[in-house]
């Protein structure tokens, strides 16, 4: 993520329980790897950024 603080807009999404569990696991894994706190929302933002960039759209 960039050094600048990005403005985040609160959004509600509905996900299956298994997806929530997987997001929590990935957040914990990223935290161990980076030494920084990761939230489920941060994992979603990284995943969406990669999804869009693979389709030629840089956000």
ZIDASUL-V135524 format. One record per run of one state. SS is the DSSP state (H for helix, E for strand, C for the rest). FROM is the first residue (numbers start at 0). LEN is the number of residues. If there is no record, write none. Layout:
# ZIDASUL-V135524
SS|FROM|LEN ; SS|FROM|LEN
This chain:
# ZIDASUL-V135524
C|0|16 ; H|16|18 ; C|34|5 ; H|39|15 ; C|54|5
